[in-house]
Amino acid sequence: MKKLTIAISTAALLAGGAAYAQSADRNADTTRAEAIERTAERFAKMDANDDGVLDAEDREARAGQMFDRLDANGDGMISRTEFETHHAERRGQRAERRGEGGERMGRRGGRGHRGGMAMMRRADTDGNGAISQAEFQAAALARFDRADADSNGVVTAAEKQSARAAMRETRQQRRGN
């Protein structure tokens, strides 16, 4: 049960956005102002207890929310049927987001989602174990700026694609591939 809670907690955190300053439509251009707005929305969604920081309490609260969503009959346990139903729904949602072209979206957070947690640790610039909204926004805007190759305040689809390729390459180099 503890492993499931940890897995759900990690999935909930990553599903919450982990501050990717990108458009929901991977082919749409994203302005810096849109990235700031989206980052504020994601932070608010992830800050489950509305205390202005992302920390272990928020991860625990989000894990509890995720558990409650999975536990359809409210018996305090997640049956295989409830688990499989949830995943079938998620697959359907992902298919809808991909659209008619059926293009597969990349995995967030890299292999085993460890990249997402590493990203969150890097966002914690003061090392206090909690991420303030300012730290969260600074990390997202740093990624936006790295992707904005021509520094014009707009990340185009081509720039997004290039940034994703660069991130994949960096991850592969870290793993020694």
N, C-alpha and C positions, 0 to 999 in steps of 0.2 A: 504494500500500500504506500509506503514511504517513497519508493522509487517512482510510482505512478504520480504521486503528488509533486515530486521534484520535476518529473518530465512535464507534467501539466503546467507547473509554474514557469518553467523555461519557455514552453510553447506559448503561454499566455503573454509573457513579457515580449517575446519576439513578435508575436502576432500583433501586439500593441503598436508596433512600428519601429521600435528601437531607433527612432529618430532619423530614419532615412529621409533625407530632404529631396525626395523625388516625387514626381507626379504619379497619381494612381494609374494614369494611362502612360505606359512606358514610352509611347511615341509622341506624347505632347511635350511642348516646350514648357519649362518651369522657370518662372522669374524668382529672383531673390525674395521679393515680398511674399510670393506664394509659398516659398519654402519656409519662411518665418511663420506665416499663418498656420501652415500644416504642422510645423514643429510644436507650436503652442497647443494646437488641438490634440496632438499625440501625447504631449506631456500631461495635459489635463486628464486624458483618458487613462494613462498609466498611473497617475497619482491617485490611487484608489481611496486613500483616506484624506485627501485634500489638505495635506500638511505642507505642501510646497516643495517637497523633495521626493525623490524615488529612492526607496531603500528596501530592506528586508520585509518590513511591515507591508509595503505595497505589493511585493511579490507574493507574500503569504495571502493577502486579501484577494489578489487576482487569481491565485491558485484556487482559493475557496470559491470564487465566482465561477471559475471554469469547472470545478468539480460539481457545483450545483447545476450548471447547464448540462453536464454529462449525465448526472443522476436524475433521469427523467421521471422516475416514479418516487423520488424523494425518500428512499429507504436508507440512505447513508452509505450505499455501496454502488459501484459502477459494474454492471453486469457486462458480459461480452456483447450482448445484444445492444445495450446502450452505447457502448464504446464503438461498435461497428456502425451503428446508425449515425453517430456523430461524425465519424470519418467519411461515411458515404455522403453526408450533407456537405462537408468541407470540400470533398472532391468535386461535387456539383458546383459549389461556389467558385472554386478555382477554374473549372471549365468555363463558367460564365464569364469570368474576368478575362480569360484568354481570348474569348470571342470566337468568331467563326473560323479564323485562321488556325486555331488550335495550337498557337505557339506556346511552348512551355516556358513558364516563368522560372528564373533561376532560384536556387535555394537561398533563403536568407541565412545569414550567419555562417555560411560555409559548412564544412563537414561536421556533422553532429551538433550543429548550432553553437559550437564553442566560439565561433567568430563573433556572434552577437553578444555573448557575455563579455568577451574581450573588449568589444567596442564600448560596452557600458563601463567597464573598468577604466578604459582610457578616458572616458568622458568625466570621470570622477577626478578632476585635476587637483583638488586639495587633499585627496586620499582619505577622506573621512568616512567612506563607506556609503555615502548618500550622494545623489546627483541632484543638484539644484536646477531650477529651470534655466538659469543663466549658463550653467555648465552644459546642460542638455542642448540648448540652442547653439552655444559656441561649437560643440562637436558637430552638430548637423550642418552649420554654416561652413565649417572647415571642409566637410565632405562636399558641400555644394561648390565651394571655391575651387577645390581640386578638380571637380568635374567641369567647371566653367573655364574651358581651355583658353578662350579668347578674352576672358575677364570682362564680358559685357553685361553681366548681371542676369543672363539668361542661359540656362542649360538646355541645349537642344537634344533631340533624340540621338543624333550622331555623337554628341558629347557624352550622353548617358551610356551609350553602347561602348564607347572608348573607355570610360571610367570603370564600367563593369569588367571589361577585358583586363584592365590594369589591376583591379582587385583580385581577379582570378589568378593572374600571373603571380602577384605578390603572395597569395595563399599557397600556391604550388611551390614557390621558392622557399617559403617558411617550412613546408613539409619535406623539402628536399627532393622534389620530383623533377 
